[in-house]
Amino acid sequence: MHFPHRHLLGIEHLPPASITTLLDLADQYVALNRREVKHSDALAGLTQINMFFEASTRTQASFELAGKRLGADVMNMAVAQSSVKKGETLIDTALTLNAMHPDLLVVRHPASGAVALLAAKVNCAVLNAGDGRHEHPTQALLDALTIRRAKGRLHRLTVAICGDIAHSRVARSNILLLNRMESRIRLIGPPTLMPAGIADFGCEVFDDMRAGLKGADVVMMLRLQKERMDGGFIPSEREYYHRYGLDAEKLAHAAPDAIVMHPGPMNRGVEIDGEIADDINRSVIQEQVEMGVAVRMAAMDLLARNLRAARGAKVTEVMA
């Protein structure tokens, strides 16, 4: 499998071939994860450190589970109790971790670009688990795998991404990936929740939910990210749900076989009606969670192969 990347920092620099390679391997890990014995030795002998500067449930748990199922030694760094809270800089933290010789470093950070900065200072493979408003590559990849398994393809689909586009790194990564795979993207939300320069994204923009959902194959709802808001972006949650929350009446404007997605955590009754979220005929939200473990297994496996190959090449060079 050809995946010529040292790190996974974003979708922006992944060509379609690399995306397909990762998704194909992830498909194999879906099958592994559904077996009674779920373990592989792909990361045997390697050390994985998970360093989350922001709270996380799904992403951190799935990275931890992915590493353990692949046979890695997994350490979750308690950032709240670390020297970061004592004033240590991110670079000093990176140098300290690098001295421990980890092989895989999984990082979530509230500042855009922080993970790339850290990756430049360490010798191991780094995976971006979300950095500020920048990117969340493994979320976009697991969404892509979910869509491909449900629809049989990624190209020439109409995908509606609805809600808080401006503050969402999930939206940015999905836009990059789906554009690369030649799908048609519609962004739906109030003008206050659309990012600046939206015309450059190569997407259609709607502020009317029903018009934006018309004939859509995939409906991807986003969480209102109140922790990143510093002003009055919406009149009220009640008004937001009335205009932009997904319910049965609005969903009826999408294609009859449209699937419903949400990266979680969900605010039921704000972004999405609970009955829609739990509808086993339309919602693939639980499948997204399952695909997350498989995608993260595939990403770490591919990066570990490159890491071992690079180290082997260095040993050969020294011996020569």
BALOBA-1460 file (C-alpha; in Angstrom, 3 decimals):
// residues 320
<rec num="1" residu="m" x="0.000" y="0.000" z="0.000"/>
<rec num="2" residu="h" x="1.470" y="3.326" z="-1.110"/>
<rec num="3" residu="f" x="0.995" y="6.074" z="1.484"/>
<rec num="4" residu="p" x="4.082" y="8.342" z="1.250"/>
<rec num="5" residu="h" x="3.469" y="10.525" z="4.301"/>
<rec num="6" residu="r" x="5.430" y="10.930" z="7.516"/>
<rec num="7" residu="h" x="2.574" y="12.562" z="9.452"/>
<rec num="8" residu="l" x="-1.199" y="12.946" z="9.177"/>
<rec num="9" residu="l" x="-1.678" y="16.647" z="9.888"/>
<rec num="10" residu="g" x="-4.576" y="17.405" z="7.565"/>
<rec num="11" residu="i" x="-6.496" y="16.498" z="4.425"/>
<rec num="12" residu="e" x="-5.085" y="19.469" z="2.521"/>
<rec num="13" residu="h" x="-1.952" y="17.636" z="1.359"/>
<rec num="14" residu="l" x="-3.500" y="14.191" z="0.796"/>
<rec num="15" residu="p" x="-4.040" y="13.277" z="-2.883"/>
<rec num="16" residu="p" x="-7.078" y="11.127" z="-3.818"/>
<rec num="17" residu="a" x="-4.865" y="8.028" z="-4.112"/>
<rec num="18" residu="s" x="-3.685" y="8.357" z="-0.504"/>
<rec num="19" residu="i" x="-7.247" y="8.853" z="0.717"/>
<rec num="20" residu="t" x="-8.384" y="5.739" z="-1.150"/>
<rec num="21" residu="t" x="-5.445" y="3.705" z="0.187"/>
<rec num="22" residu="l" x="-6.276" y="4.639" z="3.763"/>
<rec num="23" residu="l" x="-9.988" y="3.935" z="3.341"/>
<rec num="24" residu="d" x="-9.303" y="0.554" z="1.722"/>
<rec num="25" residu="l" x="-7.126" y="-0.493" z="4.668"/>
<rec num="26" residu="a" x="-9.720" y="0.869" z="7.109"/>
<rec num="27" residu="d" x="-12.304" y="-1.395" z="5.460"/>
<rec num="28" residu="q" x="-10.117" y="-4.371" z="6.393"/>
<rec num="29" residu="y" x="-9.951" y="-3.132" z="9.979"/>
<rec num="30" residu="v" x="-13.750" y="-2.838" z="10.123"/>
<rec num="31" residu="a" x="-13.842" y="-6.586" z="9.453"/>
<rec num="32" residu="l" x="-11.172" y="-7.212" z="12.107"/>
<rec num="33" residu="n" x="-13.071" y="-5.165" z="14.693"/>
<rec num="34" residu="r" x="-16.206" y="-7.229" z="14.130"/>
<rec num="35" residu="r" x="-14.425" y="-10.493" z="14.907"/>
<rec num="36" residu="e" x="-14.366" y="-12.091" z="18.331"/>
<rec num="37" residu="v" x="-10.578" y="-11.662" z="18.502"/>
<rec num="38" residu="k" x="-9.873" y="-8.074" z="17.502"/>
<rec num="39" residu="h" x="-6.104" y="-7.861" z="17.817"/>
<rec num="40" residu="s" x="-3.306" y="-7.350" z="15.309"/>
<rec num="41" residu="d" x="0.449" y="-6.939" z="15.774"/>
<rec num="42" residu="a" x="0.835" y="-4.070" z="13.271"/>
<rec num="43" residu="l" x="2.146" y="-1.745" z="16.000"/>
<rec num="44" residu="a" x="3.819" y="-4.371" z="18.176"/>
<rec num="45" residu="g" x="6.890" y="-2.929" z="19.900"/>
<rec num="46" residu="l" x="5.862" y="0.676" z="19.192"/>
<rec num="47" residu="t" x="4.834" y="3.355" z="21.684"/>
<rec num="48" residu="q" x="1.828" y="5.630" z="21.141"/>
<rec num="49" residu="i" x="1.288" y="8.766" z="23.238"/>
<rec num="50" residu="n" x="-2.108" y="10.491" z="23.196"/>
<rec num="51" residu="m" x="-1.845" y="14.150" z="24.181"/>
<rec num="52" residu="f" x="-5.207" y="15.962" z="24.313"/>
<rec num="53" residu="f" x="-5.169" y="19.643" z="25.289"/>
<rec num="54" residu="e" x="-8.949" y="19.773" z="24.737"/>
<rec num="55" residu="a" x="-11.638" y="17.541" z="26.173"/>
<rec num="56" residu="s" x="-12.591" y="14.600" z="23.992"/>
<rec num="57" residu="t" x="-14.632" y="11.425" z="24.337"/>
<rec num="58" residu="r" x="-14.970" y="9.763" z="20.926"/>
<rec num="59" residu="t" x="-11.656" y="10.770" z="19.385"/>
<rec num="60" residu="q" x="-9.452" y="10.017" z="22.374"/>
<rec num="61" residu="a" x="-11.213" y="6.744" z="23.179"/>
<rec num="62" residu="s" x="-11.045" y="5.529" z="19.579"/>
<rec num="63" residu="f" x="-7.346" y="6.409" z="19.193"/>
<rec num="64" residu="e" x="-6.588" y="4.576" z="22.436"/>
<rec num="65" residu="l" x="-8.625" y="1.551" z="21.388"/>
<rec num="66" residu="a" x="-7.096" y="1.599" z="17.899"/>
<rec num="67" residu="g" x="-3.562" y="1.577" z="19.284"/>
<rec num="68" residu="k" x="-4.256" y="-1.231" z="21.722"/>
<rec num="69" residu="r" x="-5.945" y="-3.397" z="19.082"/>
<rec num="70" residu="l" x="-2.839" y="-2.974" z="16.915"/>
<rec num="71" residu="g" x="-0.541" y="-4.038" z="19.745"/>
<rec num="72" residu="a" x="1.050" y="-0.684" z="20.638"/>
<rec num="73" residu="d" x="2.059" y="0.419" z="24.127"/>
<rec num="74" residu="v" x="-0.412" y="3.272" z="24.649"/>
<rec num="75" residu="m" x="0.018" y="6.154" z="27.099"/>
<rec num="76" residu="n" x="-2.617" y="8.835" z="27.643"/>
<rec num="77" residu="m" x="-0.896" y="12.005" z="28.826"/>
<rec num="78" residu="a" x="-2.945" y="13.839" z="31.457"/>
<rec num="79" residu="v" x="-2.437" y="17.383" z="30.164"/>
<rec num="80" residu="a" x="-4.400" y="18.877" z="33.061"/>
<rec num="81" residu="q" x="-1.756" y="17.501" z="35.446"/>
<rec num="82" residu="s" x="1.235" y="18.058" z="33.135"/>
<rec num="83" residu="s" x="3.936" y="20.724" z="33.103"/>
<rec num="84" residu="v" x="1.916" y="22.577" z="30.442"/>
<rec num="85" residu="k" x="-0.262" y="23.821" z="33.298"/>
<rec num="86" residu="k" x="2.885" y="25.104" z="34.986"/>
<rec num="87" residu="g" x="3.795" y="27.279" z="32.036"/>
<rec num="88" residu="e" x="5.863" y="24.944" z="29.884"/>
<rec num="89" residu="t" x="5.740" y="25.847" z="26.183"/>
<rec num="90" residu="l" x="4.456" y="23.460" z="23.535"/>
<rec num="91" residu="i" x="7.941" y="23.252" z="22.007"/>
<rec num="92" residu="d" x="9.515" y="22.318" z="25.355"/>
<rec num="93" residu="t" x="6.813" y="19.699" z="25.839"/>
<rec num="94" residu="a" x="7.583" y="18.327" z="22.363"/>
<rec num="95" residu="l" x="11.312" y="18.144" z="23.121"/>
<rec num="96" residu="t" x="10.615" y="16.382" z="26.429"/>
<rec num="97" residu="l" x="8.380" y="13.809" z="24.741"/>
<rec num="98" residu="n" x="10.865" y="13.357" z="21.915"/>
<rec num="99" residu="a" x="13.535" y="12.420" z="24.446"/>
<rec num="100" residu="m" x="11.315" y="9.489" z="25.491"/>
<rec num="101" residu="h" x="11.471" y="8.091" z="21.906"/>
<rec num="102" residu="p" x="7.761" y="7.604" z="21.169"/>
<rec num="103" residu="d" x="6.808" y="6.242" z="17.762"/>
<rec num="104" residu="l" x="3.331" y="7.739" z="17.331"/>
<rec num="105" residu="l" x="2.076" y="10.971" z="18.849"/>
<rec num="106" residu="v" x="-1.653" y="11.795" z="18.712"/>
<rec num="107" residu="v" x="-2.370" y="15.454" z="19.510"/>
<rec num="108" residu="r" x="-5.465" y="17.603" z="19.941"/>
<rec num="109" residu="h" x="-4.867" y="21.294" z="20.616"/>
<rec num="110" residu="p" x="-7.096" y="24.415" z="20.744"/>
<rec num="111" residu="a" x="-4.677" y="26.488" z="18.618"/>
<rec num="112" residu="s" x="-4.696" y="26.165" z="14.828"/>
<rec num="113" residu="g" x="-1.286" y="25.067" z="13.580"/>
<rec num="114" residu="a" x="-0.061" y="23.836" z="16.967"/>
<rec num="115" residu="v" x="0.081" y="20.196" z="15.870"/>
<rec num="116" residu="a" x="2.159" y="21.040" z="12.783"/>
<rec num="117" residu="l" x="4.548" y="23.053" z="14.971"/>
<rec num="118" residu="l" x="4.950" y="20.102" z="17.296"/>
<rec num="119" residu="a" x="5.467" y="17.700" z="14.378"/>
<rec num="120" residu="a" x="8.422" y="19.787" z="13.222"/>
<rec num="121" residu="k" x="10.181" y="19.214" z="16.558"/>
<rec num="122" residu="v" x="9.859" y="15.447" z="17.022"/>
<rec num="123" residu="n" x="11.266" y="12.356" z="15.334"/>
<rec num="124" residu="c" x="8.088" y="10.279" z="15.480"/>
<rec num="125" residu="a" x="4.911" y="10.198" z="13.383"/>
<rec num="126" residu="v" x="2.308" y="12.766" z="14.451"/>
<rec num="127" residu="l" x="-1.450" y="12.492" z="13.943"/>
<rec num="128" residu="n" x="-3.665" y="15.544" z="14.192"/>
<rec num="129" residu="a" x="-6.705" y="14.804" z="16.367"/>
<rec num="130" residu="g" x="-8.036" y="18.342" z="15.842"/>
<rec num="131" residu="d" x="-6.299" y="21.731" z="16.011"/>
<rec num="132" residu="g" x="-8.379" y="24.831" z="16.638"/>
<rec num="133" residu="r" x="-10.533" y="25.771" z="13.650"/>
<rec num="134" residu="h" x="-7.991" y="24.305" z="11.240"/>
<rec num="135" residu="e" x="-8.514" y="20.582" z="10.587"/>
<rec num="136" residu="h" x="-9.679" y="17.256" z="11.985"/>
<rec num="137" residu="p" x="-8.426" y="14.836" z="9.309"/>
<rec num="138" residu="t" x="-9.399" y="11.502" z="10.851"/>
<rec num="139" residu="q" x="-12.982" y="12.748" z="11.342"/>
<rec num="140" residu="a" x="-13.238" y="13.569" z="7.639"/>
<rec num="141" residu="l" x="-11.739" y="10.190" z="6.751"/>
<rec num="142" residu="l" x="-14.160" y="8.278" z="8.982"/>
<rec num="143" residu="d" x="-17.030" y="10.296" z="7.514"/>
<rec num="144" residu="a" x="-15.785" y="9.397" z="4.032"/>
<rec num="145" residu="l" x="-15.612" y="5.711" z="4.937"/>
<rec num="146" residu="t" x="-19.140" y="5.852" z="6.372"/>
<rec num="147" residu="i" x="-20.454" y="7.503" z="3.210"/>
<rec num="148" residu="r" x="-18.601" y="5.096" z="0.903"/>
<rec num="149" residu="r" x="-19.947" y="2.037" z="2.721"/>
<rec num="150" residu="a" x="-23.506" y="3.411" z="2.719"/>
<rec num="151" residu="k" x="-23.536" y="4.762" z="-0.841"/>
<rec num="152" residu="g" x="-20.966" y="2.553" z="-2.563"/>
<rec num="153" residu="r" x="-18.907" y="5.538" z="-3.715"/>
<rec num="154" residu="l" x="-17.587" y="8.994" z="-2.779"/>
<rec num="155" residu="h" x="-17.652" y="10.719" z="-6.160"/>
<rec num="156" residu="r" x="-20.622" y="12.539" z="-7.713"/>
<rec num="157" residu="l" x="-22.658" y="12.709" z="-4.532"/>
<rec num="158" residu="t" x="-24.479" y="15.795" z="-3.258"/>
<rec num="159" residu="v" x="-23.434" y="16.382" z="0.344"/>
<rec num="160" residu="a" x="-25.125" y="19.033" z="2.487"/>
<rec num="161" residu="i" x="-23.073" y="20.241" z="5.480"/>
<rec num="162" residu="c" x="-25.359" y="22.130" z="7.831"/>
<rec num="163" residu="g" x="-24.854" y="24.395" z="10.826"/>
<rec num="164" residu="d" x="-21.846" y="26.060" z="12.416"/>
<rec num="165" residu="i" x="-19.483" y="26.064" z="9.424"/>
<rec num="166" residu="a" x="-17.408" y="29.007" z="10.679"/>
<rec num="167" residu="h" x="-16.082" y="27.347" z="13.840"/>
<rec num="168" residu="s" x="-15.899" y="23.762" z="12.567"/>
<rec num="169" residu="r" x="-12.603" y="22.051" z="11.747"/>
<rec num="170" residu="v" x="-14.738" y="19.011" z="10.850"/>
<rec num="171" residu="a" x="-16.452" y="21.039" z="8.124"/>
<rec num="172" residu="r" x="-13.122" y="22.291" z="6.755"/>
<rec num="173" residu="s" x="-11.605" y="18.800" z="6.533"/>
<rec num="174" residu="n" x="-14.761" y="17.358" z="4.974"/>
<rec num="175" residu="i" x="-14.909" y="20.144" z="2.385"/>
<rec num="176" residu="l" x="-11.293" y="19.467" z="1.401"/>
<rec num="177" residu="l" x="-11.799" y="15.708" z="1.172"/>
<rec num="178" residu="l" x="-15.156" y="15.694" z="-0.614"/>
<rec num="179" residu="n" x="-13.987" y="18.302" z="-3.127"/>
<rec num="180" residu="r" x="-10.942" y="16.135" z="-3.815"/>
<rec num="181" residu="m" x="-13.195" y="13.141" z="-4.420"/>
<rec num="182" residu="e" x="-15.394" y="15.133" z="-6.844"/>
<rec num="183" residu="s" x="-18.557" y="15.384" z="-4.798"/>
<rec num="184" residu="r" x="-20.886" y="18.385" z="-4.865"/>
<rec num="185" residu="i" x="-20.919" y="20.243" z="-1.546"/>
<rec num="186" residu="r" x="-23.620" y="22.520" z="-0.190"/>
<rec num="187" residu="l" x="-23.039" y="24.568" z="2.956"/>
<rec num="188" residu="i" x="-26.196" y="25.506" z="4.860"/>
<rec num="189" residu="g" x="-26.443" y="27.874" z="7.809"/>
<rec num="190" residu="p" x="-27.041" y="31.452" z="8.921"/>
<rec num="191" residu="p" x="-24.660" y="34.069" z="7.461"/>
<rec num="192" residu="t" x="-23.234" y="34.642" z="10.965"/>
<rec num="193" residu="l" x="-21.984" y="31.040" z="11.021"/>
<rec num="194" residu="m" x="-20.351" y="31.100" z="7.586"/>
<rec num="195" residu="p" x="-16.591" y="31.705" z="7.473"/>
<rec num="196" residu="a" x="-15.006" y="34.662" z="5.714"/>
<rec num="197" residu="g" x="-14.001" y="33.920" z="2.128"/>
<rec num="198" residu="i" x="-16.651" y="31.239" z="1.771"/>
<rec num="199" residu="a" x="-16.797" y="31.905" z="-1.985"/>
<rec num="200" residu="d" x="-13.301" y="30.422" z="-2.315"/>
<rec num="201" residu="f" x="-14.330" y="27.039" z="-0.888"/>
<rec num="202" residu="g" x="-15.825" y="25.736" z="-4.127"/>
<rec num="203" residu="c" x="-19.194" y="25.061" z="-2.474"/>
<rec num="204" residu="e" x="-22.762" y="26.221" z="-2.926"/>
<rec num="205" residu="v" x="-23.978" y="28.315" z="0.013"/>
<rec num="206" residu="f" x="-27.559" y="28.397" z="1.336"/>
<rec num="207" residu="d" x="-29.200" y="30.158" z="4.251"/>
<rec num="208" residu="d" x="-32.464" y="28.300" z="3.621"/>
<rec num="209" residu="m" x="-32.408" y="24.734" z="4.948"/>
<rec num="210" residu="r" x="-35.091" y="23.348" z="2.654"/>
<rec num="211" residu="a" x="-33.516" y="24.741" z="-0.520"/>
<rec num="212" residu="g" x="-30.079" y="23.495" z="0.508"/>
<rec num="213" residu="l" x="-31.293" y="19.985" z="1.293"/>
<rec num="214" residu="k" x="-33.203" y="19.523" z="-1.976"/>
<rec num="215" residu="g" x="-32.130" y="16.198" z="-3.486"/>
<rec num="216" residu="a" x="-29.083" y="15.804" z="-1.178"/>
<rec num="217" residu="d" x="-27.631" y="12.286" z="-0.859"/>
<rec num="218" residu="v" x="-25.900" y="12.990" z="2.454"/>
<rec num="219" residu="v" x="-26.995" y="15.349" z="5.239"/>
<rec num="220" residu="m" x="-24.154" y="16.153" z="7.621"/>
<rec num="221" residu="m" x="-25.200" y="18.122" z="10.707"/>
<rec num="222" residu="l" x="-22.672" y="20.048" z="12.812"/>
<rec num="223" residu="r" x="-22.600" y="20.924" z="16.495"/>
<rec num="224" residu="l" x="-22.987" y="24.543" z="17.572"/>
<rec num="225" residu="q" x="-19.501" y="25.208" z="18.984"/>
<rec num="226" residu="k" x="-20.380" y="27.651" z="21.717"/>
<rec num="227" residu="e" x="-16.925" y="27.347" z="23.281"/>
<rec num="228" residu="r" x="-15.445" y="29.024" z="20.187"/>
<rec num="229" residu="m" x="-18.062" y="31.781" z="19.974"/>
<rec num="230" residu="d" x="-17.329" y="35.200" z="21.436"/>
<rec num="231" residu="g" x="-20.555" y="36.946" z="20.490"/>
<rec num="232" residu="g" x="-24.218" y="36.567" z="19.582"/>
<rec num="233" residu="f" x="-24.066" y="34.351" z="16.508"/>
<rec num="234" residu="i" x="-27.671" y="33.102" z="16.831"/>
<rec num="235" residu="p" x="-30.783" y="34.758" z="18.347"/>
<rec num="236" residu="s" x="-31.551" y="31.701" z="20.522"/>
<rec num="237" residu="e" x="-31.266" y="27.921" z="20.418"/>
<rec num="238" residu="r" x="-35.020" y="27.678" z="19.934"/>
<rec num="239" residu="e" x="-34.927" y="29.960" z="16.897"/>
<rec num="240" residu="y" x="-31.878" y="28.140" z="15.542"/>
<rec num="241" residu="y" x="-33.645" y="24.775" z="15.756"/>
<rec num="242" residu="h" x="-36.723" y="26.213" z="14.046"/>
<rec num="243" residu="r" x="-34.675" y="27.374" z="11.047"/>
<rec num="244" residu="y" x="-31.665" y="25.040" z="10.918"/>
<rec num="245" residu="g" x="-32.354" y="22.037" z="13.133"/>
<rec num="246" residu="l" x="-32.896" y="18.808" z="11.216"/>
<rec num="247" residu="d" x="-36.380" y="17.375" z="11.655"/>
<rec num="248" residu="a" x="-38.575" y="15.091" z="9.546"/>
<rec num="249" residu="e" x="-40.169" y="17.942" z="7.601"/>
<rec num="250" residu="k" x="-36.816" y="19.412" z="6.502"/>
<rec num="251" residu="l" x="-35.272" y="15.995" z="5.822"/>
<rec num="252" residu="a" x="-38.145" y="15.228" z="3.431"/>
<rec num="253" residu="h" x="-36.561" y="17.690" z="0.974"/>
<rec num="254" residu="a" x="-33.435" y="15.513" z="0.665"/>
<rec num="255" residu="a" x="-33.243" y="12.412" z="-1.520"/>
<rec num="256" residu="p" x="-35.494" y="9.568" z="-0.286"/>
<rec num="257" residu="d" x="-32.445" y="7.436" z="0.535"/>
<rec num="258" residu="a" x="-30.364" y="10.249" z="2.029"/>
<rec num="259" residu="i" x="-28.253" y="9.348" z="5.055"/>
<rec num="260" residu="v" x="-27.950" y="11.550" z="8.148"/>
<rec num="261" residu="m" x="-24.605" y="12.172" z="9.864"/>
<rec num="262" residu="h" x="-23.319" y="14.050" z="12.920"/>
<rec num="263" residu="p" x="-19.739" y="14.065" z="14.288"/>
<rec num="264" residu="g" x="-20.926" y="14.306" z="17.897"/>
<rec num="265" residu="p" x="-21.491" y="15.223" z="20.572"/>
<rec num="266" residu="m" x="-25.071" y="16.014" z="19.588"/>
<rec num="267" residu="n" x="-27.285" y="18.713" z="21.039"/>
<rec num="268" residu="r" x="-30.663" y="17.065" z="20.536"/>
<rec num="269" residu="g" x="-33.414" y="19.557" z="19.894"/>
<rec num="270" residu="v" x="-30.888" y="22.174" z="18.779"/>
<rec num="271" residu="e" x="-29.101" y="20.763" z="15.720"/>
<rec num="272" residu="i" x="-31.113" y="17.614" z="15.228"/>
<rec num="273" residu="d" x="-34.373" y="16.018" z="16.319"/>
<rec num="274" residu="g" x="-33.831" y="12.990" z="18.557"/>
<rec num="275" residu="e" x="-36.079" y="10.762" z="16.446"/>
<rec num="276" residu="i" x="-34.043" y="11.531" z="13.315"/>
<rec num="277" residu="a" x="-30.762" y="10.884" z="15.139"/>
<rec num="278" residu="d" x="-32.049" y="7.468" z="16.261"/>
<rec num="279" residu="d" x="-33.749" y="6.447" z="13.002"/>
<rec num="280" residu="i" x="-31.926" y="3.264" z="11.977"/>
<rec num="281" residu="n" x="-33.152" y="3.649" z="8.399"/>
<rec num="282" residu="r" x="-31.600" y="7.101" z="7.874"/>
<rec num="283" residu="s" x="-29.063" y="7.831" z="10.596"/>
<rec num="284" residu="v" x="-25.490" y="6.490" z="10.305"/>
<rec num="285" residu="i" x="-24.244" y="8.314" z="13.415"/>
<rec num="286" residu="q" x="-23.374" y="5.117" z="15.285"/>
<rec num="287" residu="e" x="-21.666" y="3.767" z="12.171"/>
<rec num="288" residu="q" x="-19.493" y="6.900" z="12.193"/>
<rec num="289" residu="v" x="-18.285" y="6.004" z="15.676"/>
<rec num="290" residu="e" x="-17.475" y="2.459" z="14.551"/>
<rec num="291" residu="m" x="-15.646" y="3.674" z="11.439"/>
<rec num="292" residu="g" x="-13.586" y="6.025" z="13.613"/>
<rec num="293" residu="v" x="-11.725" y="3.159" z="15.268"/>
<rec num="294" residu="a" x="-11.011" y="1.468" z="11.915"/>
<rec num="295" residu="v" x="-9.814" y="4.666" z="10.237"/>
<rec num="296" residu="r" x="-7.475" y="5.503" z="13.111"/>
<rec num="297" residu="m" x="-6.102" y="1.961" z="13.054"/>
<rec num="298" residu="a" x="-5.431" y="2.316" z="9.322"/>
<rec num="299" residu="a" x="-3.787" y="5.730" z="9.710"/>
<rec num="300" residu="m" x="-1.440" y="4.578" z="12.468"/>
<rec num="301" residu="d" x="-0.643" y="1.349" z="10.626"/>
<rec num="302" residu="l" x="0.355" y="3.205" z="7.431"/>
<rec num="303" residu="l" x="2.434" y="5.807" z="9.273"/>
<rec num="304" residu="a" x="4.145" y="3.077" z="11.301"/>
<rec num="305" residu="r" x="5.095" y="1.237" z="8.101"/>
<rec num="306" residu="n" x="6.752" y="4.409" z="6.803"/>
<rec num="307" residu="l" x="8.477" y="4.992" z="10.141"/>
<rec num="308" residu="r" x="9.916" y="1.472" z="10.181"/>
<rec num="309" residu="a" x="10.984" y="1.740" z="6.543"/>
<rec num="310" residu="a" x="12.775" y="5.039" z="7.214"/>
<rec num="311" residu="r" x="14.546" y="3.613" z="10.247"/>
<rec num="312" residu="g" x="15.536" y="0.512" z="8.304"/>
<rec num="313" residu="a" x="16.966" y="2.683" z="5.540"/>
<rec num="314" residu="k" x="19.065" y="4.604" z="8.063"/>
<rec num="315" residu="v" x="20.431" y="1.375" z="9.580"/>
<rec num="316" residu="t" x="21.321" y="0.101" z="6.091"/>
<rec num="317" residu="e" x="23.050" y="3.397" z="5.301"/>
<rec num="318" residu="v" x="25.103" y="3.265" z="8.495"/>
<rec num="319" residu="m" x="26.108" y="-0.353" z="7.906"/>
<rec num="320" residu="a" x="27.122" y="0.432" z="4.354"/>
